[in-house]
Amino acid sequence: MLGRYFANTPGGAAGLGLLIVRLVFGFAMMLHGYPKIQNPFHWADRMGIPGPLQALAALAEAGGGLAIALGLLTPLAALGWIATMGVAIFQLAKMGAKFVVNPPAEGPALEPAAGYLAVAILLLLVGPGKFSFDALLFGGKGGKVKAGR
C-alpha cells in the first residue's frame, strides 16, 4: 500500500526542495518537542490537556520531527503533526490569540502553528520526495504511475 503512496515521488529540483523543507521543518520540530519529551505528561497541564494526550503530542513533535527530517514514515509523522497543530490552533484561538502579533510580547500568535500545519499537510499530500528513506524503502521511482496499476 505504501508503494502506491510513493509511486509519484518527486525527484529533481522538486525532490531537492522537499529535502530542504523536510530538514528545516524536521529539525525545528525536534527542537520544539525536545523540552516536552523531558516532562511528557505535564508540559501542558495549564491548558487542561490530559496527560496521555500531552505525551502523544510530545512524541509527535520530537519523534515526528526526526521522522520527517529523515523522510521515514512521513505520512504517519505528518498526521501526528497535523493533529498536534490542529489542537494547538484550537487552544490558541480559545485563548483569544491573534493570527500575527507584533511585537511578540503582545502574546501568543496562531501564525507559527498554522505554518507548521501547512507544511505537515504539504508533506502528507506530496510525500517526502525522492531523497528520503520512504522512497528508498517503499519504491518511489520519481516517475509516473502506469495506467492499470
C-alpha positions in Angstrom: 0.0 0.0 0.0 2.8 2.5 0.8 4.4 1.8 -2.5 1.3 3.4 -4.2 1.7 6.5 -2.0 5.3 6.9 -3.1 4.8 5.9 -6.8 5.0 9.5 -8.0 7.6 10.7 -5.5 9.1 13.9 -6.8 12.7 13.9 -7.8 15.0 16.5 -9.4 14.5 20.1 -8.2 11.2 19.3 -6.5 12.8 16.5 -4.6 15.7 18.7 -3.5 13.2 21.4 -2.4 11.2 18.8 -0.4 14.5 17.6 1.2 15.3 21.1 2.3 11.8 21.7 3.7 11.9 18.3 5.5 15.3 19.0 7.1 14.4 22.5 8.3 10.9 21.6 9.4 12.0 18.3 11.0 14.9 20.0 12.9 12.6 22.8 14.1 10.0 20.2 15.2 12.6 18.2 17.1 13.7 21.4 18.9 10.1 22.3 19.5 9.3 18.8 21.0 12.5 18.2 22.9 11.6 20.1 26.1 8.1 18.4 26.1 9.7 14.9 26.0 11.5 15.8 29.2 8.2 16.0 31.0 5.8 14.3 28.6 2.7 14.0 30.8 2.7 17.5 32.4 4.1 20.2 30.0 0.6 21.4 29.1 -1.3 21.0 32.4 -2.2 24.7 32.5 -4.2 24.2 29.2 -6.2 21.4 30.7 -5.0 18.8 28.2 -4.9 15.2 29.7 -1.5 13.7 30.4 -1.7 10.9 27.8 -2.6 13.4 25.0 0.3 15.6 26.1 2.6 12.6 25.8 1.3 11.8 22.3 1.8 15.4 21.3 5.4 15.4 22.7 6.1 12.2 20.7 4.5 13.6 17.5 6.7 16.7 17.9 10.1 15.3 18.8 9.8 11.8 17.1 7.8 13.1 14.2 10.3 15.8 13.6 13.1 13.3 13.4 11.0 11.0 11.1 10.2 14.0 8.8 13.8 15.1 8.6 14.8 11.6 7.6 11.8 11.2 5.3 10.9 8.0 7.2 7.2 7.1 7.7 6.4 10.6 6.5 2.6 10.1 6.3 2.4 8.9 9.9 4.7 11.7 11.1 2.7 14.3 9.2 -0.6 13.1 10.5 0.8 13.4 14.1 1.8 17.0 13.4 -1.5 17.8 11.8 -3.4 16.6 14.8 -1.0 18.4 17.2 -1.1 21.7 15.4 -4.9 21.4 15.0 -5.2 21.2 18.8 -2.6 24.0 19.2 -4.6 26.3 16.9 -7.8 25.5 18.7 -6.3 26.1 22.1 -4.7 29.4 21.0 -7.9 30.6 19.4 -9.8 29.7 22.5 -7.3 32.0 24.4 -8.1 34.8 22.0 -4.7 34.7 20.2 -4.4 36.8 17.1 -3.0 35.3 13.9 0.1 37.6 14.0 1.3 39.7 16.9 3.9 42.4 16.6 5.9 42.6 18.8 5.8 39.1 20.2 5.5 40.5 23.7 1.8 41.2 22.9 1.0 37.5 23.5 0.8 34.2 21.6 0.1 34.1 17.9 -1.6 31.5 15.6 0.9 32.1 12.8 3.6 29.6 13.9 1.1 26.7 14.5 -0.6 27.5 11.2 2.7 27.5 9.3 3.7 24.1 10.9 0.2 22.7 10.0 0.6 23.9 6.4 4.0 22.2 6.0 2.7 19.0 7.5 -0.3 19.0 5.1 2.1 19.6 2.2 4.2 16.6 3.2 1.2 14.4 3.7 -0.2 15.3 0.2 3.0 15.5 -1.8 5.2 13.0 0.1 8.8 13.3 1.2 10.4 13.4 -2.2 12.8 11.1 -3.9 15.7 11.9 -1.4 14.1 10.1 1.5 14.1 6.8 3.3 10.4 6.4 2.4 11.3 6.5 -1.3 14.2 4.1 -0.8 12.2 1.6 1.3 8.8 1.8 -0.4 9.8 2.1 -4.0 9.4 5.8 -5.0 10.8 6.0 -8.5 10.3 9.6 -9.3 8.2 8.7 -12.4 4.6 8.4 -13.4 2.3 5.6 -12.3 1.4 3.4 -15.3 -2.3 3.1 -16.1 -3.9 0.0 -14.7 -1.9 -0.2 -11.5 
